[in-house]
Amino acid sequence: MVNSTLTALLDLLARERAALIEGDVRQVSADAALKHRLLDQLLLQSISKDDLARLQRTSQHNGRLLAAALSGIRSVAKRLQAQDAPATTYDTLGRRNSLVVSSSATNTRA
């Protein structure tokens, strides 16, 4: 007999994988509560070692995708923060100077 909870969880993980690949973090967040409920239900059932291994592989893969997405978000945030900070230079005496560049000057095309 097919375990409907396991099937539902694997389907949800597939949807999560697609959302992560598409960068749809809102969908991942929206599905989190359902994923936890399905996991709680699955804990009350017995599943085969093969099914458990499949679930583990799928979850680990999604975990790696989630970590990569988080890394990308942090990288973008860091770059945006660096753009807001003034550029710093030093004069011939070693004194620090901040360069203020207008955003229109940095966003022009050749």
N, C-alpha and C positions, 0 to 999 in steps of 0.2 A: 504494500500500500504506500502511496506517495504521501509524504508528510507535507501537508498544505502550509504549515507554518514555515518550514524550511524553504519551500518553493517561493512563498511570499517574500521571505527574507532575501533569498538569492535574486529574485526579481528587483527588489528594492536596491540591493547592492549594485546591480547592473545599471539601474537608473541613476544611482549615485555616481557611478563611474562615468557615465555619459555626461552628467551635469558637471563633474570635475573637469573633464576634458574640454567642455564648452565654456568653462569659467563661470558657471551659474551657481555661485555660492549660496544664493538665496534658496534655491531648490534643495541643496544639501542641508542647509539649516532647517528648512521646512520639514524634511523627511527624518530628522534626527529623533524626534519623539516617537514616531512610528517604528523606527529601527529599534529603539530601546524596548518598546512594548513587545515586538516580535522576538527579540532576544530573551526577554523575561519569560515569554510563553515557551520558547524553545528549551529553556532550562528545566522546565517541568516535564519534558518529553525525553524519550530515549532516541538517539539517532546513531547511525552507523559510523564507524571510524572513517570510512570513505567520505561520507557526507560532511562529517566534521572537518576533515582535511580540506575538502573543497571549499567549505565556508571560511576556513582559516586562510587559504590562499587568496580567495576573493577579497576578504577583509584586509589582508596585508597589502595587496595591490592597491586597494583604494586608500589605505593609509599612506602609502608612498606618494600617490597622486595628491592627496591632501597636503602632505608635507611640502611637496614641490609647489603647489599653489600658494601655500602660506609663505614660502620663501620668496616667490615672485612678488607677492603683495608687499612684503617687508622691503624688498629691493626697490620697488616703485616708490613706496613711502619715503625711503631714505633719499632717493634721487629728488623727489619733490621737495623734501625738507632742505636738501643742499641747494636747490635753486632759489629758495627763499632767503638763504643766508648770503650776506654780501661777500664778494670775492675779496681776498686779502692779499696784499703785496707788501714788500719791504723796500724802504728807500736805501740809499747808499750808506746811511748811518745805522741801519738795522732797525729803524722804527717801523712799526706796523701801520699800514694804511688800508682802509677799506675802500673798495671801488664800488660805487653805486652806478648801476647800469639800468637804464629804463627798459621796461619789458618790450617796448616797441622796437628798441634797437636790437634786442636779441631774437626777435621773432620775424625779422625781415628775410626775404629771399633774394638771391642774386639774380 
